[in-house]
Every structure is written in structure tokens, then in C-alpha cells.
């Protein structure tokens, strides 16, 4: 399985966490029925993003 990275980076971990929760509950909007693992990661420049395994 490979990680799928969501297309936007956020300044705060809170913002990325809100997106992660939305993907958990409303992932079908983006075309993903079930996601096994959803994770918040930090980029080298200090911004936060969301990645998941479909």
C-alpha cells in the first residue's frame, strides 16, 4: 500500500487535524469509501499536511 498525500499544506497542526477528521467522516465526497490509516505529517519547511492509505 502507498500513501496518498492530500494536496494542501497548512500552517498549524490544528488545521490539518480538522481536515483529517473530515476525511474520516466524509471521505466519500473525495471518492474514497474507506481509509485504513489517516496521518498528519510535518514537511521540511514546518507546515502540516494529511496523508492516508486508501
N, C-alpha and C positions, 0 to 999 in steps of 0.2 A: 504494500500500500504506500501511496505517496501523499505528502502533504499538499493541500490546496491552500494557497495564500489569498485572503480577501484583498481587494485591490486598493485599499486606502490605509495610510498610517495616521495615527492620532498622537496628539501632544501628551495626553495623560492616559494612565492605565485605566482610569475610570471610564473614559470614553470607549476604549477598546473593550472593556468588560461589558458595557451596555450593548455593544454590537454582538459580542459573544452570546449573551443571554437571548438576544433577539434571534440569532441563528438557531439556538437550541429550540425555541418555541415556534418560530415562523420560517424555518429553513426551506419549506416547500415553496415559498414566494420566490426564492432564488434558484429553484429547480433541484434541491437536494431533499430527499424524503427523510433519510436517516443519516446522522453523522456520528461516527464512533467516538471520536475524540475531538474536542474543541479546546484550543490553547491560545493564550495571549503570549506574544513574544516581544522582545525588545530588539530593535535594529541597532546597527553600529552607531548610528547618529543619535540614538537616545529616544527615538519615537517608538510607539507601540502599535502592534498590528495583531490580527487574528488569523490563525491558520487552523485547518481541520482535516480530518481524514474522512472521506465520504464512505 
